[in-house]
Amino acid sequence: MPEANPPKIGHHLIALAGTALAAASAQAAPSPDDRAATTEKAMHADERTTLTIGIMALPMFGDPLPKEAILGAGYVAGIPRLGVPALTQTDASLGVSYVGGARKDGATALPSGMAMGATWNPPLLEAAGAMIAGEAHAKGFNVLLAGGINLVRDPRNGRNFEYLGEDPLHSGLLGGAAVAGIQSQHVISTVKHFALNGQETGRHFVDVIIDEAAARESDLLAFEIAIERGQPGAVMSSYNKVNGAQASANDWLLNGVLKRDWHYKGWVMSDWGSVDGVESALAGLDQQMGAQLDKAPFFGAPLAAKAASDPAYTTRVADMNRRILRSMYAVGIDTNPPVIKPIDLAANAVLAEAVAKEAIVLLRNNKNALPLAASAKSIAVIGGYADSGVLSGGGSSQVQGMGGPAINVPIGGDGPFAPFMGQFYHRSVPLKAIRAHAPNAQIRYRNGNYITDAVTIARKSDIAIIFATQWTGEGMDVPDLSLPYGQDALIAAVTAANPNTIVVLETGGPVMMPWLDKTAAVIEAWYPGARGGEAIASVLFGDTNPSGRLPVSFPASLDQLPRPKLDGSDTLEPRFDGRALQGETLSANYNIEGADVGYRWFARNGSKPLFPFGYGLSYTSFETGALHVDPHTLTASFSIRNSGARAGAVTPQLYLVNANGSARQRLAGFTKLTLAPGAAQQVEVKLDPRTIARWEKDGWNIAAGRYSFALGNSATDLGTPVEVTLAARHWKP
């Protein structure tokens, strides 16, 4: 007979048993490091440089592609004998790239990187990263060349639209979240372009001059945080030089900062066509990519020959292989290989639209001109190809949906990359979306090519909506921050004719607005992606309460910038490849601003931007309670209440504003939350100590003393500072 009262197993015994089973399981399954070491040791001599070199997987170079390759950015052969998969690589952080339509398919286009930065929402970017990685996986790719972490040092940089913003904490947290989302789908992610890739003019040879402390407290901090948060399998080097050494062969950057100080375990791949010699391996480069674009394949036979005769190269090749293999095993691309299958593009478009809605920034709303009433009787829609689609940025990150672009405005040229550089518009039509929101209004469209025509239709309408565009792309910078094609004059004329004019900006980054004070409202929609038209209309008519906040400062003039003239803009001819011609040199002195990028530069100089970092309006209002900062845990706490009449999202931003009596502005923490009307919430935000510290010699240092923090709606709209005493602290990364 069973016992009447059998003894009970204590919860602590169950927990111990579970712990023992978990430990046994962990012991049974070798770590990615152990697996990589085992595989590397088993390599034959002729296999040891296989993973260290890859090609651009496009047919433009004449040679036939390996049958396992998929048309896209890159291909690295695997080692079937050892179960090592080939690496099939695609661009980029905005979605699976279109590569000029070479694959005859489409993908979901997320809004631009700058737009994603404007969401200030890491969980949303993690979901977006998972979405594009899912599409990449379903197309046969196991490496996504995303995401862009470079800080926006100059608003004229042609690739700013790929990046997240000007602040290292903001970019690092958002970028790290996107990387984590990508790798959750068993697709290896990169962070790029490492490092200090601040312009496209002369991008292959511009020499960036910067002190170590300034670099560590700005651009490098963004990468450091992104790598901590996302654990990317690979880091892509940049084209430019840093303090005299090419970034892909920069011992200080690759061996010193990345691998030694940050203990990075993944691999460093070159950007396509940025390797000058086999010596790059000793400087820390692990993989030569896009080898057809270099003068020669340096990491194939030349690397094998070096390894056969030089112990330094022998050791280095072993390390190169282990790093690449470790990332393969850590992300699981060997056990979860890509499976080509249908993609639910409709569901993914819903996520792209959600990102676009959170990205739109309401810059001006005079007399509550927005949201528009659905009862509006007559609306003039002008310019920006609003009757056909929404603009996207150009270059390797270009994404298109099924059927390709709605419009392609060629920029000209006949080189091999000319097809990549048209001004492409996604098939999301703002005019159609506006008509759906105002079915009873008379809505008329004019393309804006002739100002007289636009003014005539604006005068006849209750409301005028102008879509203004600024196209930017990889390989070229913009000469200034005006709107091209005479759009500033168009907006000035229309606002003079109709004071109820709303301007919708589709731009790669900041632009000047000489007409701003004459408008009723302005929204910044960036490059809004696959469902941008629907997102824009949703904000205009109030279905969506705008919650985007600027990830960059909008200068009031070029004279406010550290470099009013972009380095090389008056001496170099624009060209996509950015390579030096005979005798060409170029340097960019980043020590002018040092670590004080963007809003920090404006604060340092006491100058007022057109719109500050962190700025954005809402259709509701918020009230914030007193700020408290715990000096021991570096935790800020405060209450916030929605004091308006509708639900909305708010992004409280915590700034260091003074350190031991010296003014110094740094974003130290932020959060984003949504509140119903009248609802209040107590909020805690953990501050990153590196935003408070200075880099000194070999590590971070917080000097003992008094530090002041302020809670704000932007970098210039700050509450009363709170002073706390911090103890001295020094630590190495």
SULRARA-V900074 format. One line per field, one symbol per residue. psi: psi as a letter, one per 40 degrees, with the letter a starting at -180 (. if undefined). burial: # if it has 16 or more other C-alpha atoms within 10 Angstrom, else .. Layout:
psi: ???
burial: ???
This chain:
psi: iiidgiihhiddddddddddddddddddhiiddddddddddehideeeedeeiiihgieeediiiideihhadihhiagddefhiihhiiiaeeihidffedefiiihhiiidddddedfgddddddddddddddddeeeiehhgiiheiigdheeheeddeidaehdddddddddddddddeeefhhiiiihhifgeidhfdeehhhhiidddddebddddddddddddfidihhiidiihfehhdefhdddddcdddddefheaihiiihfeheidedddeehehhifddeidihdebdddddddeehddddddddddddddddddddefedegiihhiihgdddddddddddddedhhhdighffdiiiheehdhhhhhiefeedaiiiiiadehiiaheaidihhieiieideddefighhifhhddddddddgdeihhiiieedhdddddddddeidihhhhhihhiiieiiidafihiffdddddddddddhefhhhhhgieaiiigeedeeidihiheaheadfdddddddddeedhhheiiheiihidideeidgdhhhededihhiddeihihehihihgeeddbeghbddddddefihidhiheihiieaiihhaihhhhedefhhiiiihheaeiiiiighhhhhehhfehhhhhheiiihihhiheiiihhhhhhhddediihhceaihhihahhhiihieieegiahihhihiiihhii.
burial: ...............................##.###.##..#...############......#...##########.....##################....#################.#######################################################################################.################.###############.###########.###.#..###############################..####..##.##.....##.###################..##....#....##.###############...####.#.#.########################..####...........#################.##..#.######..#..##.###.##################.####...##.########################.##.#########################.#############.#..###..###...#.#.####......######.###########....##.############.#..###....#.###.#####..#############....########...###..#...####.#######....####...##########.##.####.#.......
